[in-house]
Amino acid sequence: MSGAGISTESGIPDFRSPGTGLWAQLDPVKAASLSAFRRDPAAFYDLNLKRWRAIAQADPNDAHRAVAALEREGLIVGTITQNIDSLHQKAGSRRVWEVHGHLRTCRCVECGESYPVEFLYQLYDKGENPPRCVECGETLRPDLVLFEDPMSRDYYKAEKALTGCQLLIVAGSSLQVLPVAGLPQYARRLVIINRDPTPWDDRAELVIKQSLGRVFSDLLVELGVAPV
């Protein structure tokens, strides 16, 4: 299960690092909530769209590639991710549960028509803010789980996938955002790789506070697994 910390080595800021984390600079209720989107969708896009584009341009790092290699070799069943950056898929992971959604597509809030997210960007660049559906004229929104949104289908699939889980490796997550922070309860054994302490450290059999890229690269060497 990966959190924002796995993508920092790809140049994507995490959320809670003191001074540098995204939520140290922006109020999440104002920046990424359903009520903020509904109240003023144009301001919502002005605040978030540049950041989303930067995320979409990022490349996978050694940790993402190592996770994909572990799946390829049948050593992990799949990856639950809190991230919206698609970097696990870009690295070659095939079974990924994106519990907070993703930035690949968007949809109309009224009729549900789906579009590639690039279409939303094109409308915004042409001065249409908020971008609107060509079918019914209502506002488009990205396929993300915003604060106050219900959880995604992938979240419930991840819960089911964890039934009988023998070992959950948590990589780069502070384990503070519910309900995802509760998922470790379903695992029989727990390993946490994260720079900062988490509420689950006392439950884990192993806690590693090192660079994720280094930890996963070293793991591949120990297992004799070639990176992707």
RASULCOR-V893373 format. One line per field, one symbol per residue. phi: phi as a letter, one per 30 degrees, with the letter a starting at -180 (. if undefined). psi: psi as a letter, one per 40 degrees, with the letter a starting at -180 (. if undefined). A space follows every 50 residues. Layout:
phi->???
psi->???
//
This chain:
phi->.cbeddcddcicddcbdeicdeddcbddddcbcddddddadddededcdd ddddddcdcdcededddddddedidbdlbcbddccidddddjdccbccdc iacdbbbddcciecbdddddddddddjcbddbdddbidddbddccdeidd ddddddddeddddiddacccbibdhccddddddeddcdbbbbcadcdbdc eddddbbccbededdddddddddicddd
psi->hiaddeedeeehiadehhdeideedihddddfiddddddgdddddddddd ddddddeiiiadddddddddddeeeidahhheieeeddddeehdghhgee aifdiiihedeehiiidddddddddeeghiiihedeeiiiiifihiheii iidddddddddehehdhhhhhfhefehiedeedddeidihhhhidiiiee dddidhhhgihdddddddddddefhhi.
//
